[in-house]
Amino acid sequence: MAIPHFRYSFASGFDKMTLEDIRKAKTELYEFLGCTAESDFSRKKHSFRDIPQHIYDGINQIFQKYGVQEEDIWVISEIK
């Protein structure tokens, strides 16, 4: 039996924010995730595979500063 893998996307969290808050949150997320290019950030935003718990929690904290709750941030799907 194979170990299940999951794809996490926090892109939908931005739908619940104003443009001004999106700019601020994106800057914070860039720094938190250690992104060096827009393509790296986009990949993590749309398709972060098997995200570590401390990264998941950190992203939640950043979004919660702007009033976005955990259930509105994530789209999680199993990779088959």
PDB file of N, CA, C and O in Angstrom:
ATOM      1  N   MET A   1       0.838  -1.177   0.000  1.00  0.00           N
ATOM      2  CA  MET A   1       0.000   0.000   0.000  1.00  0.00           C
ATOM      3  C   MET A   1       0.891   1.252   0.000  1.00  0.00           C
ATOM      4  O   MET A   1       1.768   1.410   0.849  1.00  0.00           O
ATOM      5  N   ALA A   2       0.650   2.103  -0.941  1.00  0.00           N
ATOM      6  CA  ALA A   2       1.443   3.329  -1.094  1.00  0.00           C
ATOM      7  C   ALA A   2       1.028   4.385  -0.067  1.00  0.00           C
ATOM      8  O   ALA A   2      -0.122   4.437   0.370  1.00  0.00           O
ATOM      9  N   ILE A   3       1.982   5.210   0.298  1.00  0.00           N
ATOM     10  CA  ILE A   3       1.703   6.325   1.201  1.00  0.00           C
ATOM     11  C   ILE A   3       0.995   7.417   0.405  1.00  0.00           C
ATOM     12  O   ILE A   3       1.480   7.814  -0.654  1.00  0.00           O
ATOM     13  N   PRO A   4      -0.152   7.914   0.901  1.00  0.00           N
ATOM     14  CA  PRO A   4      -0.858   8.966   0.157  1.00  0.00           C
ATOM     15  C   PRO A   4      -0.097  10.294   0.210  1.00  0.00           C
ATOM     16  O   PRO A   4       0.527  10.636   1.215  1.00  0.00           O
ATOM     17  N   HIS A   5      -0.168  11.018  -0.885  1.00  0.00           N
ATOM     18  CA  HIS A   5       0.440  12.340  -0.979  1.00  0.00           C
ATOM     19  C   HIS A   5      -0.662  13.349  -1.287  1.00  0.00           C
ATOM     20  O   HIS A   5      -1.658  13.025  -1.935  1.00  0.00           O
ATOM     21  N   PHE A   6      -0.465  14.578  -0.811  1.00  0.00           N
ATOM     22  CA  PHE A   6      -1.490  15.597  -0.976  1.00  0.00           C
ATOM     23  C   PHE A   6      -0.903  16.869  -1.568  1.00  0.00           C
ATOM     24  O   PHE A   6       0.265  17.194  -1.353  1.00  0.00           O
ATOM     25  N   ARG A   7      -1.738  17.580  -2.320  1.00  0.00           N
ATOM     26  CA  ARG A   7      -1.390  18.868  -2.918  1.00  0.00           C
ATOM     27  C   ARG A   7      -2.195  19.939  -2.189  1.00  0.00           C
ATOM     28  O   ARG A   7      -3.418  19.848  -2.079  1.00  0.00           O
ATOM     29  N   TYR A   8      -1.490  20.953  -1.695  1.00  0.00           N
ATOM     30  CA  TYR A   8      -2.107  22.043  -0.946  1.00  0.00           C
ATOM     31  C   TYR A   8      -2.018  23.333  -1.762  1.00  0.00           C
ATOM     32  O   TYR A   8      -0.975  23.654  -2.332  1.00  0.00           O
ATOM     33  N   SER A   9      -3.118  24.055  -1.804  1.00  0.00           N
ATOM     34  CA  SER A   9      -3.138  25.347  -2.480  1.00  0.00           C
ATOM     35  C   SER A   9      -3.748  26.387  -1.551  1.00  0.00           C
ATOM     36  O   SER A   9      -4.830  26.184  -1.001  1.00  0.00           O
ATOM     37  N   PHE A  10      -3.037  27.511  -1.380  1.00  0.00           N
ATOM     38  CA  PHE A  10      -3.592  28.597  -0.561  1.00  0.00           C
ATOM     39  C   PHE A  10      -4.043  29.764  -1.430  1.00  0.00           C
ATOM     40  O   PHE A  10      -4.252  30.865  -0.922  1.00  0.00           O
ATOM     41  N   ALA A  11      -4.194  29.538  -2.729  1.00  0.00           N
ATOM     42  CA  ALA A  11      -4.590  30.595  -3.658  1.00  0.00           C
ATOM     43  C   ALA A  11      -5.984  31.143  -3.345  1.00  0.00           C
ATOM     44  O   ALA A  11      -6.219  32.341  -3.498  1.00  0.00           O
ATOM     45  N   SER A  12      -6.901  30.293  -2.914  1.00  0.00           N
ATOM     46  CA  SER A  12      -8.266  30.764  -2.658  1.00  0.00           C
ATOM     47  C   SER A  12      -8.336  31.704  -1.452  1.00  0.00           C
ATOM     48  O   SER A  12      -9.310  32.445  -1.316  1.00  0.00           O
ATOM     49  N   GLY A  13      -7.345  31.691  -0.592  1.00  0.00           N
ATOM     50  CA  GLY A  13      -7.309  32.607   0.544  1.00  0.00           C
ATOM     51  C   GLY A  13      -7.248  34.058   0.119  1.00  0.00           C
ATOM     52  O   GLY A  13      -7.752  34.940   0.814  1.00  0.00           O
ATOM     53  N   PHE A  14      -6.623  34.306  -1.037  1.00  0.00           N
ATOM     54  CA  PHE A  14      -6.513  35.670  -1.540  1.00  0.00           C
ATOM     55  C   PHE A  14      -7.863  36.224  -2.006  1.00  0.00           C
ATOM     56  O   PHE A  14      -8.036  37.440  -2.078  1.00  0.00           O
ATOM     57  N   ASP A  15      -8.818  35.346  -2.322  1.00  0.00           N
ATOM     58  CA  ASP A  15     -10.138  35.781  -2.776  1.00  0.00           C
ATOM     59  C   ASP A  15     -10.915  36.500  -1.677  1.00  0.00           C
ATOM     60  O   ASP A  15     -11.861  37.234  -1.965  1.00  0.00           O
ATOM     61  N   LYS A  16     -10.527  36.296  -0.438  1.00  0.00           N
ATOM     62  CA  LYS A  16     -11.241  36.876   0.706  1.00  0.00           C
ATOM     63  C   LYS A  16     -10.595  38.170   1.210  1.00  0.00           C
ATOM     64  O   LYS A  16     -10.944  38.665   2.282  1.00  0.00           O
ATOM     65  N   MET A  17      -9.650  38.715   0.432  1.00  0.00           N
ATOM     66  CA  MET A  17      -8.880  39.871   0.888  1.00  0.00           C
ATOM     67  C   MET A  17      -9.033  41.053  -0.067  1.00  0.00           C
ATOM     68  O   MET A  17      -9.398  40.886  -1.230  1.00  0.00           O
ATOM     69  N   THR A  18      -8.746  42.252   0.447  1.00  0.00           N
ATOM     70  CA  THR A  18      -8.701  43.434  -0.406  1.00  0.00           C
ATOM     71  C   THR A  18      -7.372  43.442  -1.156  1.00  0.00           C
ATOM     72  O   THR A  18      -6.436  42.742  -0.770  1.00  0.00           O
ATOM     73  N   LEU A  19      -7.286  44.229  -2.224  1.00  0.00           N
ATOM     74  CA  LEU A  19      -6.038  44.302  -2.999  1.00  0.00           C
ATOM     75  C   LEU A  19      -4.875  44.800  -2.148  1.00  0.00           C
ATOM     76  O   LEU A  19      -3.753  44.310  -2.277  1.00  0.00           O
ATOM     77  N   GLU A  20      -5.137  45.754  -1.294  1.00  0.00           N
ATOM     78  CA  GLU A  20      -4.083  46.281  -0.420  1.00  0.00           C
ATOM     79  C   GLU A  20      -3.562  45.188   0.521  1.00  0.00           C
ATOM     80  O   GLU A  20      -2.354  45.043   0.705  1.00  0.00           O
ATOM     81  N   ASP A  21      -4.486  44.422   1.113  1.00  0.00           N
ATOM     82  CA  ASP A  21      -4.083  43.339   2.007  1.00  0.00           C
ATOM     83  C   ASP A  21      -3.371  42.216   1.246  1.00  0.00           C
ATOM     84  O   ASP A  21      -2.455  41.587   1.775  1.00  0.00           O
ATOM     85  N   ILE A  22      -3.793  41.974   0.016  1.00  0.00           N
ATOM     86  CA  ILE A  22      -3.127  40.952  -0.799  1.00  0.00           C
ATOM     87  C   ILE A  22      -1.663  41.312  -1.004  1.00  0.00           C
ATOM     88  O   ILE A  22      -0.788  40.455  -0.877  1.00  0.00           O
ATOM     89  N   ARG A  23      -1.394  42.557  -1.315  1.00  0.00           N
ATOM     90  CA  ARG A  23       0.004  42.992  -1.521  1.00  0.00           C
ATOM     91  C   ARG A  23       0.841  42.787  -0.261  1.00  0.00           C
ATOM     92  O   ARG A  23       1.968  42.298  -0.328  1.00  0.00           O
ATOM     93  N   LYS A  24       0.282  43.164   0.882  1.00  0.00           N
ATOM     94  CA  LYS A  24       0.996  43.016   2.147  1.00  0.00           C
ATOM     95  C   LYS A  24       1.224  41.544   2.484  1.00  0.00           C
ATOM     96  O   LYS A  24       2.329  41.149   2.855  1.00  0.00           O
ATOM     97  N   ALA A  25       0.169  40.734   2.351  1.00  0.00           N
ATOM     98  CA  ALA A  25       0.267  39.312   2.679  1.00  0.00           C
ATOM     99  C   ALA A  25       1.240  38.604   1.742  1.00  0.00           C
ATOM    100  O   ALA A  25       2.002  37.739   2.173  1.00  0.00           O
ATOM    101  N   LYS A  26       1.216  38.970   0.468  1.00  0.00           N
ATOM    102  CA  LYS A  26       2.115  38.340  -0.495  1.00  0.00           C
ATOM    103  C   LYS A  26       3.578  38.617  -0.130  1.00  0.00           C
ATOM    104  O   LYS A  26       4.425  37.729  -0.233  1.00  0.00           O
ATOM    105  N   THR A  27       3.867  39.836   0.292  1.00  0.00           N
ATOM    106  CA  THR A  27       5.219  40.185   0.718  1.00  0.00           C
ATOM    107  C   THR A  27       5.630  39.333   1.923  1.00  0.00           C
ATOM    108  O   THR A  27       6.741  38.806   1.971  1.00  0.00           O
ATOM    109  N   GLU A  28       4.728  39.205   2.885  1.00  0.00           N
ATOM    110  CA  GLU A  28       5.022  38.397   4.069  1.00  0.00           C
ATOM    111  C   GLU A  28       5.200  36.925   3.709  1.00  0.00           C
ATOM    112  O   GLU A  28       6.100  36.263   4.228  1.00  0.00           O
ATOM    113  N   LEU A  29       4.353  36.412   2.829  1.00  0.00           N
ATOM    114  CA  LEU A  29       4.449  35.009   2.418  1.00  0.00           C
ATOM    115  C   LEU A  29       5.738  34.741   1.634  1.00  0.00           C
ATOM    116  O   LEU A  29       6.380  33.708   1.820  1.00  0.00           O
ATOM    117  N   TYR A  30       6.107  35.675   0.760  1.00  0.00           N
ATOM    118  CA  TYR A  30       7.366  35.565   0.009  1.00  0.00           C
ATOM    119  C   TYR A  30       8.531  35.365   0.978  1.00  0.00           C
ATOM    120  O   TYR A  30       9.359  34.469   0.806  1.00  0.00           O
ATOM    121  N   GLU A  31       8.573  36.222   2.000  1.00  0.00           N
ATOM    122  CA  GLU A  31       9.660  36.156   2.973  1.00  0.00           C
ATOM    123  C   GLU A  31       9.588  34.868   3.792  1.00  0.00           C
ATOM    124  O   GLU A  31      10.602  34.199   3.991  1.00  0.00           O
ATOM    125  N   PHE A  32       8.392  34.521   4.267  1.00  0.00           N
ATOM    126  CA  PHE A  32       8.212  33.337   5.100  1.00  0.00           C
ATOM    127  C   PHE A  32       8.602  32.057   4.350  1.00  0.00           C
ATOM    128  O   PHE A  32       9.241  31.169   4.913  1.00  0.00           O
ATOM    129  N   LEU A  33       8.208  31.974   3.073  1.00  0.00           N
ATOM    130  CA  LEU A  33       8.479  30.772   2.278  1.00  0.00           C
ATOM    131  C   LEU A  33       9.877  30.772   1.655  1.00  0.00           C
ATOM    132  O   LEU A  33      10.305  29.760   1.100  1.00  0.00           O
ATOM    133  N   GLY A  34      10.583  31.888   1.744  1.00  0.00           N
ATOM    134  CA  GLY A  34      11.927  31.966   1.188  1.00  0.00           C
ATOM    135  C   GLY A  34      11.942  31.964  -0.334  1.00  0.00           C
ATOM    136  O   GLY A  34      12.872  31.442  -0.947  1.00  0.00           O
ATOM    137  N   CYS A  35      10.929  32.539  -0.936  1.00  0.00           N
ATOM    138  CA  CYS A  35      10.822  32.572  -2.403  1.00  0.00           C
ATOM    139  C   CYS A  35      11.804  33.595  -2.974  1.00  0.00           C
ATOM    140  O   CYS A  35      12.014  34.663  -2.400  1.00  0.00           O
ATOM    141  N   THR A  36      12.397  33.247  -4.110  1.00  0.00           N
ATOM    142  CA  THR A  36      13.329  34.144  -4.773  1.00  0.00           C
ATOM    143  C   THR A  36      12.829  34.588  -6.138  1.00  0.00           C
ATOM    144  O   THR A  36      13.424  35.463  -6.768  1.00  0.00           O
ATOM    145  N   ALA A  37      11.727  33.982  -6.601  1.00  0.00           N
ATOM    146  CA  ALA A  37      11.183  34.328  -7.918  1.00  0.00           C
ATOM    147  C   ALA A  37       9.663  34.149  -7.893  1.00  0.00           C
ATOM    148  O   ALA A  37       9.125  33.379  -7.097  1.00  0.00           O
ATOM    149  N   GLU A  38       8.996  34.868  -8.772  1.00  0.00           N
ATOM    150  CA  GLU A  38       7.537  34.774  -8.871  1.00  0.00           C
ATOM    151  C   GLU A  38       7.099  33.341  -9.207  1.00  0.00           C
ATOM    152  O   GLU A  38       6.074  32.874  -8.711  1.00  0.00           O
ATOM    153  N   SER A  39       7.867  32.653 -10.041  1.00  0.00           N
ATOM    154  CA  SER A  39       7.510  31.285 -10.408  1.00  0.00           C
ATOM    155  C   SER A  39       7.575  30.344  -9.201  1.00  0.00           C
ATOM    156  O   SER A  39       6.743  29.446  -9.074  1.00  0.00           O
ATOM    157  N   ASP A  40       8.539  30.539  -8.330  1.00  0.00           N
ATOM    158  CA  ASP A  40       8.653  29.730  -7.119  1.00  0.00           C
ATOM    159  C   ASP A  40       7.451  29.984  -6.206  1.00  0.00           C
ATOM    160  O   ASP A  40       6.869  29.041  -5.671  1.00  0.00           O
ATOM    161  N   PHE A  41       7.081  31.246  -6.028  1.00  0.00           N
ATOM    162  CA  PHE A  41       5.929  31.584  -5.199  1.00  0.00           C
ATOM    163  C   PHE A  41       4.645  31.006  -5.797  1.00  0.00           C
ATOM    164  O   PHE A  41       3.815  30.461  -5.071  1.00  0.00           O
ATOM    165  N   SER A  42       4.483  31.122  -7.093  1.00  0.00           N
ATOM    166  CA  SER A  42       3.281  30.621  -7.757  1.00  0.00           C
ATOM    167  C   SER A  42       3.145  29.105  -7.595  1.00  0.00           C
ATOM    168  O   SER A  42       2.048  28.597  -7.359  1.00  0.00           O
ATOM    169  N   ARG A  43       4.241  28.402  -7.718  1.00  0.00           N
ATOM    170  CA  ARG A  43       4.215  26.940  -7.558  1.00  0.00           C
ATOM    171  C   ARG A  43       3.778  26.578  -6.147  1.00  0.00           C
ATOM    172  O   ARG A  43       2.950  25.686  -5.963  1.00  0.00           O
ATOM    173  N   LYS A  44       4.325  27.261  -5.155  1.00  0.00           N
ATOM    174  CA  LYS A  44       3.950  26.976  -3.769  1.00  0.00           C
ATOM    175  C   LYS A  44       2.513  27.398  -3.489  1.00  0.00           C
ATOM    176  O   LYS A  44       1.808  26.736  -2.727  1.00  0.00           O
ATOM    177  N   LYS A  45       2.085  28.472  -4.089  1.00  0.00           N
ATOM    178  CA  LYS A  45       0.723  28.982  -3.879  1.00  0.00           C
ATOM    179  C   LYS A  45      -0.321  28.020  -4.438  1.00  0.00           C
ATOM    180  O   LYS A  45      -1.372  27.821  -3.828  1.00  0.00           O
ATOM    181  N   HIS A  46      -0.040  27.431  -5.578  1.00  0.00           N
ATOM    182  CA  HIS A  46      -1.030  26.583  -6.257  1.00  0.00           C
ATOM    183  C   HIS A  46      -0.836  25.088  -6.045  1.00  0.00           C
ATOM    184  O   HIS A  46      -1.788  24.320  -6.184  1.00  0.00           O
ATOM    185  N   SER A  47       0.378  24.661  -5.712  1.00  0.00           N
ATOM    186  CA  SER A  47       0.632  23.223  -5.693  1.00  0.00           C
ATOM    187  C   SER A  47       1.778  22.869  -4.752  1.00  0.00           C
ATOM    188  O   SER A  47       2.832  22.418  -5.199  1.00  0.00           O
ATOM    189  N   PHE A  48       1.580  23.068  -3.461  1.00  0.00           N
ATOM    190  CA  PHE A  48       2.603  22.746  -2.465  1.00  0.00           C
ATOM    191  C   PHE A  48       2.381  21.293  -2.061  1.00  0.00           C
ATOM    192  O   PHE A  48       1.379  20.968  -1.424  1.00  0.00           O
ATOM    193  N   ARG A  49       3.301  20.432  -2.425  1.00  0.00           N
ATOM    194  CA  ARG A  49       3.136  19.005  -2.175  1.00  0.00           C
ATOM    195  C   ARG A  49       3.585  18.656  -0.752  1.00  0.00           C
ATOM    196  O   ARG A  49       4.678  19.026  -0.325  1.00  0.00           O
ATOM    197  N   ASP A  50       2.719  17.936  -0.028  1.00  0.00           N
ATOM    198  CA  ASP A  50       3.025  17.424   1.308  1.00  0.00           C
ATOM    199  C   ASP A  50       3.669  18.489   2.198  1.00  0.00           C
ATOM    200  O   ASP A  50       4.790  18.318   2.677  1.00  0.00           O
ATOM    201  N   ILE A  51       2.965  19.556   2.405  1.00  0.00           N
ATOM    202  CA  ILE A  51       3.461  20.719   3.155  1.00  0.00           C
ATOM    203  C   ILE A  51       3.785  20.343   4.608  1.00  0.00           C
ATOM    204  O   ILE A  51       2.984  19.671   5.257  1.00  0.00           O
ATOM    205  N   PRO A  52       4.928  20.761   5.119  1.00  0.00           N
ATOM    206  CA  PRO A  52       5.244  20.518   6.530  1.00  0.00           C
ATOM    207  C   PRO A  52       4.287  21.297   7.444  1.00  0.00           C
ATOM    208  O   PRO A  52       3.811  22.373   7.083  1.00  0.00           O
ATOM    209  N   GLN A  53       4.017  20.748   8.609  1.00  0.00           N
ATOM    210  CA  GLN A  53       3.051  21.348   9.525  1.00  0.00           C
ATOM    211  C   GLN A  53       3.432  22.771   9.929  1.00  0.00           C
ATOM    212  O   GLN A  53       2.557  23.632  10.017  1.00  0.00           O
ATOM    213  N   HIS A  54       4.706  23.037  10.174  1.00  0.00           N
ATOM    214  CA  HIS A  54       5.098  24.383  10.609  1.00  0.00           C
ATOM    215  C   HIS A  54       4.908  25.420   9.494  1.00  0.00           C
ATOM    216  O   HIS A  54       4.639  26.588   9.776  1.00  0.00           O
ATOM    217  N   ILE A  55       5.044  25.001   8.241  1.00  0.00           N
ATOM    218  CA  ILE A  55       4.783  25.908   7.108  1.00  0.00           C
ATOM    219  C   ILE A  55       3.273  26.154   6.986  1.00  0.00           C
ATOM    220  O   ILE A  55       2.834  27.287   6.793  1.00  0.00           O
ATOM    221  N   TYR A  56       2.501  25.094   7.098  1.00  0.00           N
ATOM    222  CA  TYR A  56       1.035  25.193   7.065  1.00  0.00           C
ATOM    223  C   TYR A  56       0.543  26.172   8.134  1.00  0.00           C
ATOM    224  O   TYR A  56      -0.276  27.046   7.852  1.00  0.00           O
ATOM    225  N   ASP A  57       1.043  26.021   9.353  1.00  0.00           N
ATOM    226  CA  ASP A  57       0.638  26.893  10.459  1.00  0.00           C
ATOM    227  C   ASP A  57       1.076  28.341  10.223  1.00  0.00           C
ATOM    228  O   ASP A  57       0.324  29.269  10.521  1.00  0.00           O
ATOM    229  N   GLY A  58       2.277  28.539   9.695  1.00  0.00           N
ATOM    230  CA  GLY A  58       2.770  29.884   9.417  1.00  0.00           C
ATOM    231  C   GLY A  58       1.938  30.604   8.372  1.00  0.00           C
ATOM    232  O   GLY A  58       1.650  31.792   8.515  1.00  0.00           O
ATOM    233  N   ILE A  59       1.549  29.892   7.324  1.00  0.00           N
ATOM    234  CA  ILE A  59       0.694  30.476   6.286  1.00  0.00           C
ATOM    235  C   ILE A  59      -0.663  30.839   6.879  1.00  0.00           C
ATOM    236  O   ILE A  59      -1.208  31.902   6.580  1.00  0.00           O
ATOM    237  N   ASN A  60      -1.213  29.958   7.720  1.00  0.00           N
ATOM    238  CA  ASN A  60      -2.487  30.254   8.388  1.00  0.00           C
ATOM    239  C   ASN A  60      -2.386  31.526   9.216  1.00  0.00           C
ATOM    240  O   ASN A  60      -3.291  32.360   9.181  1.00  0.00           O
ATOM    241  N   GLN A  61      -1.306  31.684   9.955  1.00  0.00           N
ATOM    242  CA  GLN A  61      -1.131  32.868  10.801  1.00  0.00           C
ATOM    243  C   GLN A  61      -1.081  34.151   9.982  1.00  0.00           C
ATOM    244  O   GLN A  61      -1.655  35.167  10.372  1.00  0.00           O
ATOM    245  N   ILE A  62      -0.396  34.100   8.851  1.00  0.00           N
ATOM    246  CA  ILE A  62      -0.317  35.291   7.992  1.00  0.00           C
ATOM    247  C   ILE A  62      -1.703  35.662   7.473  1.00  0.00           C
ATOM    248  O   ILE A  62      -2.083  36.832   7.522  1.00  0.00           O
ATOM    249  N   PHE A  63      -2.457  34.694   6.982  1.00  0.00           N
ATOM    250  CA  PHE A  63      -3.799  34.989   6.472  1.00  0.00           C
ATOM    251  C   PHE A  63      -4.732  35.447   7.589  1.00  0.00           C
ATOM    252  O   PHE A  63      -5.569  36.322   7.368  1.00  0.00           O
ATOM    253  N   GLN A  64      -4.605  34.878   8.772  1.00  0.00           N
ATOM    254  CA  GLN A  64      -5.490  35.252   9.872  1.00  0.00           C
ATOM    255  C   GLN A  64      -5.259  36.689  10.316  1.00  0.00           C
ATOM    256  O   GLN A  64      -6.175  37.321  10.842  1.00  0.00           O
ATOM    257  N   LYS A  65      -4.056  37.220  10.118  1.00  0.00           N
ATOM    258  CA  LYS A  65      -3.800  38.631  10.411  1.00  0.00           C
ATOM    259  C   LYS A  65      -4.688  39.541   9.567  1.00  0.00           C
ATOM    260  O   LYS A  65      -4.987  40.668   9.963  1.00  0.00           O
ATOM    261  N   TYR A  66      -5.110  39.047   8.400  1.00  0.00           N
ATOM    262  CA  TYR A  66      -5.943  39.828   7.485  1.00  0.00           C
ATOM    263  C   TYR A  66      -7.403  39.359   7.504  1.00  0.00           C
ATOM    264  O   TYR A  66      -8.179  39.694   6.608  1.00  0.00           O
ATOM    265  N   GLY A  67      -7.770  38.586   8.526  1.00  0.00           N
ATOM    266  CA  GLY A  67      -9.160  38.193   8.724  1.00  0.00           C
ATOM    267  C   GLY A  67      -9.632  37.010   7.911  1.00  0.00           C
ATOM    268  O   GLY A  67     -10.839  36.792   7.800  1.00  0.00           O
ATOM    269  N   VAL A  68      -8.725  36.237   7.340  1.00  0.00           N
ATOM    270  CA  VAL A  68      -9.114  35.069   6.548  1.00  0.00           C
ATOM    271  C   VAL A  68      -8.945  33.827   7.417  1.00  0.00           C
ATOM    272  O   VAL A  68      -7.863  33.570   7.943  1.00  0.00           O
ATOM    273  N   GLN A  69     -10.014  33.066   7.560  1.00  0.00           N
ATOM    274  CA  GLN A  69      -9.997  31.874   8.400  1.00  0.00           C
ATOM    275  C   GLN A  69      -9.447  30.659   7.642  1.00  0.00           C
ATOM    276  O   GLN A  69      -9.470  30.621   6.411  1.00  0.00           O
ATOM    277  N   GLU A  70      -8.961  29.683   8.386  1.00  0.00           N
ATOM    278  CA  GLU A  70      -8.303  28.508   7.812  1.00  0.00           C
ATOM    279  C   GLU A  70      -9.155  27.798   6.761  1.00  0.00           C
ATOM    280  O   GLU A  70      -8.639  27.388   5.721  1.00  0.00           O
ATOM    281  N   GLU A  71     -10.441  27.651   7.020  1.00  0.00           N
ATOM    282  CA  GLU A  71     -11.297  26.924   6.067  1.00  0.00           C
ATOM    283  C   GLU A  71     -11.452  27.670   4.738  1.00  0.00           C
ATOM    284  O   GLU A  71     -11.844  27.066   3.739  1.00  0.00           O
ATOM    285  N   ASP A  72     -11.151  28.971   4.712  1.00  0.00           N
ATOM    286  CA  ASP A  72     -11.227  29.751   3.479  1.00  0.00           C
ATOM    287  C   ASP A  72      -9.890  29.841   2.740  1.00  0.00           C
ATOM    288  O   ASP A  72      -9.824  30.381   1.636  1.00  0.00           O
ATOM    289  N   ILE A  73      -8.830  29.314   3.348  1.00  0.00           N
ATOM    290  CA  ILE A  73      -7.494  29.431   2.760  1.00  0.00           C
ATOM    291  C   ILE A  73      -7.167  28.260   1.849  1.00  0.00           C
ATOM    292  O   ILE A  73      -6.677  28.455   0.737  1.00  0.00           O
ATOM    293  N   TRP A  74      -7.430  27.068   2.303  1.00  0.00           N
ATOM    294  CA  TRP A  74      -6.859  25.864   1.680  1.00  0.00           C
ATOM    295  C   TRP A  74      -7.790  25.102   0.758  1.00  0.00           C
ATOM    296  O   TRP A  74      -8.988  24.977   1.010  1.00  0.00           O
ATOM    297  N   VAL A  75      -7.201  24.592  -0.328  1.00  0.00           N
ATOM    298  CA  VAL A  75      -7.805  23.561  -1.173  1.00  0.00           C
ATOM    299  C   VAL A  75      -6.799  22.416  -1.131  1.00  0.00           C
ATOM    300  O   VAL A  75      -5.658  22.560  -1.572  1.00  0.00           O
ATOM    301  N   ILE A  76      -7.232  21.283  -0.598  1.00  0.00           N
ATOM    302  CA  ILE A  76      -6.349  20.135  -0.418  1.00  0.00           C
ATOM    303  C   ILE A  76      -6.884  18.993  -1.257  1.00  0.00           C
ATOM    304  O   ILE A  76      -8.057  18.634  -1.156  1.00  0.00           O
ATOM    305  N   SER A  77      -6.013  18.418  -2.094  1.00  0.00           N
ATOM    306  CA  SER A  77      -6.436  17.298  -2.932  1.00  0.00           C
ATOM    307  C   SER A  77      -5.377  16.208  -2.899  1.00  0.00           C
ATOM    308  O   SER A  77      -4.180  16.482  -2.815  1.00  0.00           O
ATOM    309  N   GLU A  78      -5.840  14.975  -2.965  1.00  0.00           N
ATOM    310  CA  GLU A  78      -4.915  13.841  -2.957  1.00  0.00           C
ATOM    311  C   GLU A  78      -4.298  13.669  -4.336  1.00  0.00           C
ATOM    312  O   GLU A  78      -4.970  13.815  -5.356  1.00  0.00           O
ATOM    313  N   ILE A  79      -3.013  13.357  -4.349  1.00  0.00           N
ATOM    314  CA  ILE A  79      -2.289  13.099  -5.598  1.00  0.00           C
ATOM    315  C   ILE A  79      -2.342  11.600  -5.828  1.00  0.00           C
ATOM    316  O   ILE A  79      -1.904  10.823  -4.979  1.00  0.00           O
ATOM    317  N   LYS A  80      -2.865  11.195  -6.947  1.00  0.00           N
ATOM    318  CA  LYS A  80      -2.999   9.757  -7.242  1.00  0.00           C
ATOM    319  C   LYS A  80      -1.969   9.286  -8.223  1.00  0.00           C
ATOM    320  O   LYS A  80      -1.946   8.106  -8.575  1.00  0.00           O
TER     321      LYS A  80
END
